Amino acid sequence: MSQDQVLTITENMIKMTVLLSAPILITTFLVGLVISILQSATQIQEMTLSYIPKILAAFFVIFLLGSWMMKHMIDYTKEIIINIPNYIR
């Protein structure tokens, strides 16, 4: 396996990780931001108040985009497995 192949696999792996985690991370960030603004406006300083909405938002995004995420994961895995003979050379 050449150094270029290792770098290409690593680059594709990082791209796939960012692509699949971005919707969940962005959603939980936005929910946390909204909760923080509401806490500031109402002067409720409870740290644990934002956890449940963030968890629910993450589950909702996974429910909505889970099939899309799984399709990309399966395609990436197939590509890696198909190219194993090319990596061995």
TIGUVO-693542 format. One record per residue: residue in three letters; residue number from 1; y negated, x, z negated of N, C-alpha, C in turn. Coordinates in steps of 0.2 Angstrom, whole numbers, plus 5000, padded with zeros to 4 digits. Layout:
N
- ALA	NUM	Y	X	Z	Y	X	Z	Y	X	Z
...
REM end
This chain:
89
- MET	1	5006	5004	5000	5000	5000	5000	4994	5004	5000
- SER	2	4989	5003	5005	4984	5007	5005	4978	5005	5001
- GLN	3	4973	5009	5000	4968	5008	4995	4964	5002	4998
- ASP	4	4963	5001	5005	4959	4996	5008	4963	4989	5007
- GLN	5	4969	4989	5007	4973	4983	5005	4972	4981	4998
- VAL	6	4972	4986	4993	4971	4984	4986	4964	4981	4985
- LEU	7	4959	4984	4988	4952	4982	4988	4952	4975	4991
- THR	8	4955	4974	4997	4955	4967	5000	4958	4962	4995
- ILE	9	4964	4963	4993	4967	4959	4988	4963	4957	4982
- THR	10	4960	4962	4979	4956	4961	4973	4950	4957	4975
- GLU	11	4946	4959	4981	4941	4955	4983	4942	4948	4984
- ASN	12	4948	4946	4987	4950	4939	4988	4952	4936	4982
- MET	13	4955	4939	4977	4956	4937	4971	4950	4935	4967
- ILE	14	4945	4939	4967	4939	4938	4963	4935	4932	4966
- LYS	15	4935	4931	4973	4932	4926	4976	4935	4919	4975
- MET	16	4942	4919	4975	4946	4913	4973	4944	4911	4966
- THR	17	4944	4916	4961	4943	4914	4954	4936	4911	4953
- VAL	18	4931	4914	4957	4924	4911	4956	4924	4904	4960
- LEU	19	4927	4904	4965	4927	4897	4969	4930	4892	4965
- LEU	20	4936	4893	4961	4939	4888	4957	4936	4887	4951
- SER	21	4933	4892	4948	4930	4891	4941	4923	4888	4941
- ALA	22	4919	4889	4947	4912	4887	4947	4911	4880	4946
- PRO	23	4915	4875	4949	4913	4868	4947	4913	4866	4940
- ILE	24	4918	4869	4936	4919	4867	4929	4914	4871	4925
- LEU	25	4913	4877	4927	4908	4881	4923	4901	4878	4924
- ILE	26	4899	4876	4930	4892	4873	4931	4891	4867	4928
- THR	27	4897	4863	4928	4896	4856	4925	4895	4857	4918
- THR	28	4900	4861	4914	4899	4861	4907	4892	4865	4905
- PHE	29	4890	4869	4909	4883	4872	4908	4878	4866	4908
- LEU	30	4878	4862	4913	4873	4857	4914	4873	4852	4908
- VAL	31	4879	4850	4906	4880	4845	4901	4878	4848	4894
- GLY	32	4879	4855	4893	4877	4858	4887	4869	4859	4887
- LEU	33	4866	4860	4893	4859	4860	4894	4856	4853	4892
- VAL	34	4859	4848	4895	4856	4841	4893	4857	4840	4886
- ILE	35	4863	4841	4883	4864	4840	4876	4859	4844	4872
- SER	36	4857	4850	4874	4853	4854	4870	4846	4852	4870
- ILE	37	4844	4849	4876	4837	4846	4877	4837	4840	4872
- LEU	38	4842	4836	4872	4842	4830	4868	4842	4832	4861
- GLN	39	4845	4837	4859	4845	4839	4852	4838	4842	4850
- SER	40	4835	4845	4855	4828	4848	4853	4823	4842	4853
- ALA	41	4824	4837	4857	4819	4831	4857	4820	4827	4851
- THR	42	4826	4826	4848	4828	4822	4842	4828	4826	4836
- GLN	43	4828	4833	4836	4828	4837	4831	4834	4837	4827
- ILE	44	4840	4835	4831	4846	4835	4828	4849	4842	4829
- GLN	45	4850	4846	4824	4853	4853	4825	4860	4854	4823
- GLU	46	4864	4850	4826	4871	4850	4824	4875	4854	4830
- MET	47	4878	4860	4828	4880	4865	4833	4887	4862	4837
- THR	48	4890	4858	4833	4897	4855	4836	4896	4849	4840
- LEU	49	4890	4846	4841	4888	4840	4844	4890	4841	4852
- SER	50	4889	4847	4855	4890	4847	4862	4897	4849	4864
- TYR	51	4901	4850	4860	4908	4852	4862	4912	4846	4865
- ILE	52	4912	4840	4862	4915	4835	4865	4913	4833	4872
- PRO	53	4906	4832	4873	4904	4831	4880	4906	4836	4885
- LYS	54	4906	4842	4883	4908	4848	4888	4915	4847	4889
- ILE	55	4919	4846	4884	4926	4845	4886	4928	4839	4890
- LEU	56	4924	4834	4889	4925	4828	4893	4923	4829	4900
- ALA	57	4917	4833	4901	4915	4834	4908	4920	4839	4911
- ALA	58	4922	4844	4908	4927	4848	4911	4933	4845	4913
- PHE	59	4936	4840	4909	4942	4836	4911	4940	4832	4917
- PHE	60	4934	4829	4917	4932	4824	4922	4932	4828	4929
- VAL	61	4929	4834	4929	4929	4839	4935	4936	4841	4937
- ILE	62	4940	4842	4933	4947	4844	4934	4950	4838	4937
- PHE	63	4949	4832	4935	4952	4826	4937	4950	4825	4944
- LEU	64	4943	4826	4946	4941	4824	4952	4942	4830	4957
- LEU	65	4942	4836	4955	4943	4842	4960	4950	4845	4959
- GLY	66	4954	4843	4955	4961	4846	4954	4965	4847	4960
- SER	67	4965	4842	4964	4969	4842	4970	4966	4848	4975
- TRP	68	4960	4848	4976	4956	4853	4980	4958	4860	4977
- MET	69	4957	4861	4970	4958	4867	4967	4966	4869	4969
- MET	70	4970	4865	4968	4977	4866	4969	4979	4868	4976
- LYS	71	4976	4865	4981	4977	4866	4988	4974	4873	4989
- HIS	72	4969	4875	4986	4966	4882	4987	4971	4887	4984
- MET	73	4973	4886	4978	4978	4890	4975	4984	4891	4978
- ILE	74	4987	4886	4981	4993	4886	4985	4992	4890	4991
- ASP	75	4987	4889	4995	4985	4892	5001	4985	4900	5000
- TYR	76	4981	4902	4994	4980	4909	4993	4987	4912	4991
- THR	77	4991	4908	4987	4998	4911	4985	5002	4912	4991
- LYS	78	5002	4907	4996	5006	4908	5002	5004	4914	5006
- GLU	79	4997	4915	5006	4995	4920	5010	4997	4927	5007
- ILE	80	4997	4927	5000	4999	4934	4997	5007	4935	4998
- ILE	81	5011	4929	4997	5018	4930	4998	5020	4932	5005
- ILE	82	5017	4928	5010	5018	4930	5017	5016	4937	5019
- ASN	83	5011	4940	5016	5009	4947	5018	5012	4952	5014
- ILE	84	5017	4950	5010	5021	4956	5006	5024	4961	5010
- PRO	85	5027	4959	5016	5029	4965	5020	5024	4969	5022
- ASN	86	5018	4967	5024	5013	4971	5026	5010	4976	5021
- TYR	87	5011	4973	5014	5008	4977	5009	5013	4983	5007
- ILE	88	5019	4982	5009	5024	4987	5007	5024	4993	5011
- ARG	89	5022	4993	5017	5021	4998	5022	5017	5004	5020
REM end
